[in-house]
Amino acid sequence: MILVGIDIGKNSHFFTVIDKDTGEVFSKPSKITNDHDGFNDLLSCLQPYPKKDVLIGMEDTGHYHFPLLKFLLDKKYSVALINPVITDLTRKANGEISKTDKLDTVTICDVLASNKKDKKPFRICKVDRFDTYEQRSLTRHHHNLKEELNIYTNRLQKCIDVVFPEYNSLFSSKYGIVYMNILRLYASADNIANTDIRTLRKSFEFEGRGKRISLTAEKLKEAARNSVGISSASEVIQIRHLIGQIELINEQLDEIDKKIEEFSRQINSPILSIPGISHFSGTSILSELGEINNFSNHKQIIKYAGVAPLTHESSQYKALHTKITKKGSKYLRKTLYQVILSVIKNNKVFRDYYDLKISQGKSCRCAQGHCVRKLLRVIFHILKTGQQFEPVLLH
């Protein structure tokens, strides 16, 4: 087996070629540019070796490796993606103190050579699974936009508390059409109180479908007159700007969600048969897990998601209550803890399991963690077998 270790950089990469069986170095660490000419230089060095005998390794970190990875996959090479933590541990285990791009190429080859049958320190990427990178990029962008949305909505509420603290109590729910229309147009109790009632009524009008609220312009004006909010030009400006940002993010989320649903329908994964899993959560889970055949059992994906209980033992001491490890993909873990609420609500088996853990004295969050691990066991079985979800099989 011919091992090729590639250390990825922004503008250039380093690679080395080693014979796995003899340890002979066929090509000392060499530099290639991150462009078409550099990629072709790499191909020229690999030309003497049959593709079936070549295993190329690179760290799965950042985004700089994407073009080279896609290029090599299109050329039908086998590419292994390695967690940079594994590379770092291997370098330290080999007694290496220095860290350079050239030395890292050899370390990556060491990781590829240390492959065990029962536990691989890397995962093989296939050309027909490269589309998962697009899906993962979109679902992560969705998560990031949601976090931004929370920041802006919290800032909006702070501004409202200053200029019209009674405003939220007038509505049964926040951020509806009328709720946002009034804020966009007037932004404070003082402006509402000094607005003509006929003009104010127009802000309650909107086209299209939607539930009409019970609040009237007259009640709103009366509440604004009696408000303890202060008149603040700076808060008014912030409210209008924040509303613009919130609405823009919501439009972006709608666009992303439509594309994610399109991907999801193309894949048509059997995990969508699990009640409570949507197109977004299903696509997020699948893209973060990647190729399921890289996992030999459900324990590995539980560890990969970082939801395995942390074990702490020393001599005769064993901790009975520990946190989860929180290693691996934070986006996968976030999706799982978000979706588990819906799964528990929509599936009696998971709801009974949750209630069982609560009856055993577990906290709500701890019980949810048990359900998350149960969900991952179910997902692993479904993806491995292609079988649809059957609640009766869980009893």
C-alpha positions as CSV (number, residue, x, y, z in Angstrom):
1,M,0.0,0.0,0.0
2,I,1.3,3.5,-1.0
3,L,0.5,6.1,1.6
4,V,0.3,9.8,0.7
5,G,0.3,12.3,3.5
6,I,-0.9,15.8,2.6
7,D,-0.6,18.8,5.0
8,I,-3.1,21.4,3.9
9,G,-2.4,25.1,3.8
10,K,-4.2,28.2,2.5
11,N,-2.0,29.0,-0.6
12,S,0.0,25.8,-0.8
13,H,0.2,22.2,0.5
14,F,3.0,19.8,1.4
15,F,2.9,16.0,0.6
16,T,5.0,13.0,1.0
17,V,4.8,9.4,-0.4
18,I,5.7,6.4,1.7
19,D,5.5,2.6,1.2
20,K,3.4,1.3,4.1
21,D,5.0,-2.2,4.2
22,T,8.7,-1.2,4.0
23,G,8.6,2.4,5.3
24,E,10.6,3.5,2.3
25,V,10.1,7.2,1.4
26,F,9.3,7.4,-2.4
27,S,8.9,11.2,-2.3
28,K,10.3,13.5,0.4
29,P,8.0,16.2,1.7
30,S,7.4,18.5,-1.3
31,K,5.4,21.7,-1.8
32,I,2.6,22.1,-4.3
33,T,0.6,25.3,-5.0
34,N,-3.2,25.4,-4.3
35,D,-4.1,25.7,-7.9
36,H,-4.6,23.6,-11.1
37,D,-0.8,23.4,-11.8
38,G,-0.1,22.3,-8.2
39,F,-2.7,19.6,-8.4
40,N,-1.3,18.3,-11.6
41,D,2.1,18.2,-10.1
42,L,0.7,15.9,-7.4
43,L,-0.9,13.7,-10.0
44,S,2.5,13.4,-11.8
45,C,4.1,12.1,-8.6
46,L,1.3,9.6,-8.1
47,Q,1.3,8.4,-11.7
48,P,3.7,5.5,-11.2
49,Y,1.4,3.8,-8.6
50,P,-1.9,2.0,-9.3
51,K,-4.8,4.0,-7.9
52,K,-6.1,0.9,-6.1
53,D,-2.9,0.7,-4.1
54,V,-2.8,4.4,-3.1
55,L,-4.4,5.8,0.1
56,I,-4.2,9.6,0.5
57,G,-4.6,11.2,3.9
58,M,-5.3,14.8,4.9
59,E,-6.7,16.5,8.0
60,D,-10.4,17.3,8.1
61,T,-10.1,20.8,9.3
62,G,-11.2,24.2,8.1
63,H,-12.2,24.5,4.4
64,Y,-8.9,24.8,2.5
65,H,-8.8,21.1,1.7
66,F,-12.1,21.0,-0.2
67,P,-10.9,21.8,-3.7
68,L,-8.0,19.3,-3.5
69,L,-10.3,16.7,-2.0
70,K,-12.9,17.1,-4.7
71,F,-10.1,17.0,-7.4
72,L,-8.6,13.7,-6.0
73,L,-12.1,12.1,-5.6
74,D,-12.9,13.0,-9.2
75,K,-9.7,11.3,-10.3
76,K,-10.9,8.1,-8.4
77,Y,-8.4,8.2,-5.6
78,S,-9.2,6.9,-2.1
79,V,-8.9,9.8,0.3
80,A,-8.9,9.4,4.1
81,L,-10.0,12.4,6.3
82,I,-8.3,12.5,9.7
83,N,-9.3,14.3,12.8
84,P,-6.5,16.8,13.6
85,V,-6.6,15.7,17.2
86,I,-5.5,12.2,16.1
87,T,-2.6,13.7,14.1
88,D,-1.5,15.8,17.1
89,L,-1.7,12.7,19.5
90,T,0.3,10.6,17.0
91,R,3.0,13.3,16.7
92,K,3.4,13.4,20.5
93,A,3.4,9.6,20.8
94,N,6.3,9.5,18.3
95,G,8.2,11.9,20.5
96,E,8.1,14.8,18.0
97,I,8.6,18.2,19.6
98,S,8.8,20.3,16.5
99,K,5.7,20.9,14.3
100,T,6.3,21.8,10.7
101,D,4.3,21.3,7.5
102,K,6.9,18.9,6.2
103,L,6.9,16.8,9.4
104,D,3.1,16.8,9.5
105,T,3.0,15.0,6.1
106,V,5.0,12.1,7.7
107,T,2.8,12.1,10.8
108,I,-0.3,11.8,8.6
109,C,1.2,8.8,6.9
110,D,1.8,7.3,10.4
111,V,-1.9,7.7,11.1
112,L,-2.8,5.9,7.9
113,A,-0.3,3.1,8.6
114,S,-1.7,2.6,12.1
115,N,-5.1,1.5,10.8
116,K,-6.8,-1.2,12.9
117,K,-9.6,-3.5,11.6
118,D,-11.9,-2.8,14.5
119,K,-11.2,0.9,14.9
120,K,-10.0,3.2,12.1
121,P,-8.3,6.5,13.1
122,F,-9.7,8.1,9.9
123,R,-12.7,8.0,7.6
124,I,-12.7,7.3,3.9
125,C,-14.4,9.9,1.8
126,K,-16.2,8.8,-1.4
127,V,-17.0,10.9,-4.5
128,D,-20.7,10.0,-4.4
129,R,-20.8,11.4,-0.8
130,F,-19.1,14.7,-1.6
131,D,-22.6,16.4,-1.8
132,T,-22.8,16.0,2.0
133,Y,-20.3,18.9,2.2
134,E,-22.9,21.2,0.6
135,Q,-25.6,19.9,2.8
136,R,-23.4,20.3,5.9
137,S,-22.4,23.8,4.9
138,L,-26.1,24.8,4.5
139,T,-27.3,23.3,7.8
140,R,-24.4,24.9,9.6
141,H,-25.2,28.2,8.0
142,H,-28.8,27.7,9.2
143,H,-27.5,27.1,12.8
144,N,-25.3,30.2,12.6
145,L,-28.1,32.4,11.3
146,K,-30.4,31.2,14.1
147,E,-27.7,32.3,16.6
148,E,-27.5,35.7,15.0
149,L,-31.3,35.9,15.0
150,N,-31.4,35.2,18.7
151,I,-28.8,38.0,19.3
152,Y,-30.8,40.5,17.3
153,T,-34.2,39.6,18.9
154,N,-32.7,39.9,22.4
155,R,-31.3,43.3,21.6
156,L,-34.7,44.3,20.1
157,Q,-36.4,43.2,23.4
158,K,-34.0,45.3,25.4
159,C,-34.9,48.4,23.3
160,I,-38.6,47.7,23.6
161,D,-38.2,47.4,27.4
162,V,-36.9,51.0,27.4
163,V,-39.4,52.7,25.1
164,F,-42.6,50.7,25.6
165,P,-42.2,48.0,28.4
166,E,-45.9,47.1,28.2
167,Y,-45.8,46.4,24.5
168,N,-45.3,42.6,24.6
169,S,-48.2,42.1,27.0
170,L,-50.6,43.5,24.4
171,F,-49.9,40.5,22.0
172,S,-50.4,36.8,22.5
173,S,-47.2,36.1,20.7
174,K,-44.1,38.0,19.5
175,Y,-42.9,38.9,16.0
176,G,-46.2,38.5,14.2
177,I,-47.0,40.7,11.2
178,V,-48.9,43.4,13.1
179,Y,-46.3,43.3,16.0
180,M,-43.5,44.0,13.6
181,N,-45.4,46.5,11.5
182,I,-46.1,48.7,14.5
183,L,-42.5,48.6,15.7
184,R,-41.2,49.3,12.2
185,L,-43.4,52.4,11.7
186,Y,-43.5,53.9,15.2
187,A,-40.9,52.1,17.4
188,S,-41.9,53.7,20.7
189,A,-44.8,54.4,23.0
190,D,-44.3,58.1,22.6
191,N,-44.6,57.9,18.7
192,I,-47.7,55.7,19.0
193,A,-49.4,58.0,21.5
194,N,-48.9,61.0,19.2
195,T,-50.0,59.2,16.0
196,D,-53.5,59.9,14.5
197,I,-55.8,56.9,15.2
198,R,-56.7,56.5,11.5
199,T,-53.1,56.3,10.5
200,L,-52.5,53.8,13.4
201,R,-55.3,51.6,12.2
202,K,-53.5,51.1,8.8
203,S,-50.6,49.4,10.6
204,F,-53.0,46.6,11.6
205,E,-53.9,45.9,8.0
206,F,-52.1,43.2,6.0
207,E,-52.8,41.1,2.9
208,G,-52.8,37.4,2.7
209,R,-53.7,34.6,5.1
210,G,-53.1,34.9,8.8
211,K,-54.9,35.1,12.1
212,R,-56.2,38.6,13.0
213,I,-55.4,39.7,16.5
214,S,-57.8,41.0,19.1
215,L,-55.8,44.1,19.8
216,T,-57.3,47.3,18.3
217,A,-55.6,50.6,17.4
218,E,-57.6,52.3,20.2
219,K,-56.3,49.9,22.9
220,L,-52.8,50.2,21.6
221,K,-53.0,54.0,21.7
222,E,-54.4,54.0,25.2
223,A,-51.6,51.7,26.4
224,A,-49.0,53.9,24.8
225,R,-50.4,57.0,26.5
226,N,-50.2,55.3,29.9
227,S,-46.8,53.7,29.2
228,V,-43.9,54.3,31.6
229,G,-41.5,54.0,28.6
230,I,-39.1,56.8,27.9
231,S,-38.7,58.8,24.7
232,S,-35.3,57.8,23.2
233,A,-34.2,58.7,19.7
234,S,-31.3,56.3,19.9
235,E,-33.5,53.3,20.9
236,V,-36.0,54.1,18.1
237,I,-33.2,54.0,15.5
238,Q,-31.9,50.8,16.9
239,I,-35.4,49.2,16.9
240,R,-35.8,50.0,13.2
241,H,-32.4,48.8,12.3
242,L,-32.8,45.6,14.3
243,I,-36.1,44.9,12.6
244,G,-34.5,45.2,9.2
245,Q,-31.8,42.8,10.2
246,I,-34.3,40.3,11.7
247,E,-36.4,40.3,8.6
248,L,-33.4,39.9,6.4
249,I,-32.2,36.9,8.4
250,N,-35.7,35.3,8.2
251,E,-35.7,35.7,4.5
252,Q,-32.3,34.1,4.3
253,L,-33.4,31.2,6.5
254,D,-36.4,30.6,4.2
255,E,-34.1,30.4,1.2
256,I,-31.8,28.0,3.0
257,D,-34.6,25.8,4.3
258,K,-36.0,25.4,0.8
259,K,-32.7,24.2,-0.5
260,I,-32.2,21.9,2.4
261,E,-35.7,20.4,1.9
262,E,-34.7,19.9,-1.8
263,F,-31.6,18.0,-0.8
264,S,-33.6,16.0,1.7
265,R,-36.2,14.9,-0.8
266,Q,-33.4,13.8,-3.2
267,I,-31.8,11.7,-0.5
268,N,-35.1,10.4,0.8
269,S,-33.3,8.9,3.9
270,P,-35.2,6.4,6.0
271,I,-34.5,8.5,9.2
272,L,-37.3,10.8,8.0
273,S,-39.6,8.0,9.0
274,I,-38.8,8.8,12.6
275,P,-41.7,11.0,13.9
276,G,-40.3,14.4,15.0
277,I,-37.4,14.5,12.5
278,S,-37.9,17.2,9.8
279,H,-36.1,17.8,6.5
280,F,-33.7,20.2,8.3
281,S,-32.9,18.0,11.3
282,G,-32.6,14.9,9.2
283,T,-30.2,16.6,6.7
284,S,-28.2,18.1,9.5
285,I,-27.7,14.7,11.2
286,L,-26.9,12.9,8.0
287,S,-24.4,15.5,6.8
288,E,-22.6,15.7,10.1
289,L,-22.3,11.9,10.4
290,G,-21.1,11.6,6.8
291,E,-20.6,8.0,5.5
292,I,-22.3,5.7,8.0
293,N,-20.0,2.8,7.0
294,N,-17.2,4.7,8.7
295,F,-18.8,3.7,12.0
296,S,-18.8,0.0,13.0
297,N,-21.3,0.3,15.9
298,H,-23.6,2.8,17.5
299,K,-21.2,3.6,20.4
300,Q,-18.9,5.3,17.9
301,I,-21.5,7.7,16.6
302,I,-22.6,8.4,20.2
303,K,-18.9,9.4,21.0
304,Y,-18.7,11.3,17.7
305,A,-21.7,13.4,18.7
306,G,-20.1,14.1,22.1
307,V,-23.2,12.8,24.0
308,A,-21.5,9.9,25.7
309,P,-21.3,10.2,29.5
310,L,-17.9,11.1,30.7
311,T,-16.3,8.3,32.7
312,H,-14.2,9.4,35.8
313,E,-12.5,6.7,37.9
314,S,-9.5,6.7,40.1
315,S,-8.4,3.8,42.3
316,Q,-11.6,2.9,44.3
317,Y,-13.4,6.1,43.4
318,K,-16.0,6.2,40.6
319,A,-18.0,9.3,39.8
320,L,-21.7,8.5,39.7
321,H,-22.8,11.8,38.1
322,T,-20.8,13.1,35.2
323,K,-21.4,15.4,32.2
324,I,-21.4,14.4,28.6
325,T,-18.0,14.5,26.8
326,K,-19.0,17.3,24.3
327,K,-16.4,16.1,21.9
328,G,-16.9,15.8,18.1
329,S,-19.4,17.8,16.1
330,K,-21.1,20.6,18.1
331,Y,-23.6,21.1,15.2
332,L,-24.6,17.4,15.4
333,R,-25.0,17.6,19.2
334,K,-27.0,20.8,18.9
335,T,-29.4,19.3,16.3
336,L,-29.9,16.2,18.4
337,Y,-30.8,18.1,21.5
338,Q,-33.2,20.3,19.5
339,V,-34.9,17.5,17.7
340,I,-35.2,15.2,20.7
341,L,-38.0,17.4,22.2
342,S,-40.0,16.9,19.0
343,V,-39.2,13.1,18.9
344,I,-40.3,12.7,22.5
345,K,-43.5,14.6,21.8
346,N,-44.4,12.6,18.7
347,N,-43.3,9.1,19.6
348,K,-44.8,7.1,22.5
349,V,-41.8,4.9,22.8
350,F,-39.4,7.8,23.4
351,R,-41.9,9.5,25.6
352,D,-42.2,6.5,27.8
353,Y,-38.5,6.2,27.9
354,Y,-38.2,9.8,28.9
355,D,-40.8,9.4,31.6
356,L,-39.0,6.3,32.9
357,K,-35.7,8.3,33.3
358,I,-37.6,11.1,35.1
359,S,-39.2,8.5,37.5
360,Q,-35.7,7.3,38.2
361,G,-34.7,10.7,39.5
362,K,-33.0,12.0,36.4
363,S,-33.2,15.7,35.6
364,C,-35.0,16.8,32.4
365,R,-31.7,17.5,30.6
366,C,-30.2,14.2,31.7
367,A,-33.4,12.3,30.6
368,Q,-33.2,14.1,27.2
369,G,-29.6,12.9,27.0
370,H,-30.6,9.3,27.5
371,C,-33.2,9.8,24.7
372,V,-30.6,11.3,22.4
373,R,-28.4,8.2,22.8
374,K,-31.4,6.0,22.2
375,L,-32.2,8.0,19.0
376,L,-28.6,7.6,17.8
377,R,-28.9,3.8,18.3
378,V,-32.1,3.8,16.2
379,I,-30.5,6.1,13.5
380,F,-27.5,3.8,13.3
381,H,-29.6,0.7,12.8
382,I,-31.9,2.5,10.2
383,L,-29.0,3.8,8.2
384,K,-27.1,0.5,8.3
385,T,-30.1,-1.6,7.2
386,G,-32.1,0.9,5.2
387,Q,-35.1,-0.1,7.2
388,Q,-38.0,2.3,7.9
389,F,-38.7,3.2,11.5
390,E,-41.0,0.8,13.3
391,P,-41.9,1.7,16.9
392,V,-42.9,-1.9,17.7
393,L,-39.3,-3.0,17.2
394,L,-38.1,-0.7,20.1
395,H,-40.1,-2.5,22.8
